[in-house]
Amino acid sequence: MMTKILSPFLQHYQNRINQRLKDLFSTLPAPSDRLRDAMQYSSLAGGKRLRALLVYATGHSFNLPPEYVDTQAIAVELMHTYSLVHDDLPAMDDDDLRRGEPSCHKAFDEATAILAGDALQTLAFEQLSKPNAQLAPAQQLRMMHILSTACGLQGMASGQALDLASLGQKINIKSLQQIDELKTGALIIACVHLALAASLNITSNQMEQMHFFAEKIGLAFQVQDDLLDVLSDEKSMGKRTGKDAARKKPTYPSILGVDKSKQLLTILLQEALGHLQTALPNDIYLHELTREMIFIN
């Protein structure tokens, strides 16, 4: 869900990642056609491709040609899709819809969805590790470390575990932020660092400010998602809404209320843009993308 039409710049890269994913699956050998079909079904089911756009826009801001960040953009989309496939499973968030279509386990079956998620995750690392004329092996190794750290025990997987453990519990904002920094924020931070890992022209201060920028938008993105579950509808979101309250899931609106959650979102957005301004005073497209990602006011 976006409030504005994407600029030609962002639309170009949205089209680029969609084509790269189509090309990947059209040439992907597979002993199991059904498993590949399930992976392709979930990966090509639409979506805003915000994480891939974050990779491309960060790369552009540091003067990297798109060929230097294509692989990272593909990898984060595959990793994100894996997380959605598994999140939708009955043992997790139990969602029947994703991007307005039946979830993978509904379109296929639960076992196939589990295996599709597993294979999407490993395919992400396969993409990062394959020979790449634009990247040095040391850069590729760094990228694999960035993504694995963001998505495993120190990141997304622990975030999901803590999220599930919080159902029906009373937790404070600090605990909720820890969950969201792991479950949602870690992969968004990785998107920025995956692009920066391809750059040879970045200062330590820029690296620090870009990290803070990514931290703020990662947390803001989850605050907004919690608000949309309360304020939006299934048709607009492409997935069931109102589910957080039904599952007694701690969220920013349930702890702070809607108005204070909106205030927090505004503060996080302003802080993110402040860090971005410090790192890249003349940036245009990351500013635009940030405002596309965080649009509730």
Secondary structure, 3 states (H helix, E strand, C coil): CCCCCCCHHHHHHHHHHHHHHHHHHHCCCCCCHHHHHHHHHHHCCCCCCHHHHHHHHHHHHCCCCHHHCHHHHHHHHHHHHHHHHHHCCCCCCCCCEECCEECHHHHCCHHHHHHHHHHHHHHHHHHHHCCCCCCCHHHHHHHHHHHHHHHCCCCHHHHHHHHHHCCCCCCCHHHHHHHHHHHHHHHHHHHHHHHHCCCCCCCHHHHHHHHHHHHHHHHHHHHHHHHHHHHCCHHHHCCCCCHHHHCCCCCHHHHHCHHHHHHHHHHHHHHHHHHHHHHCCCCCHHHHHHHHHCCCC
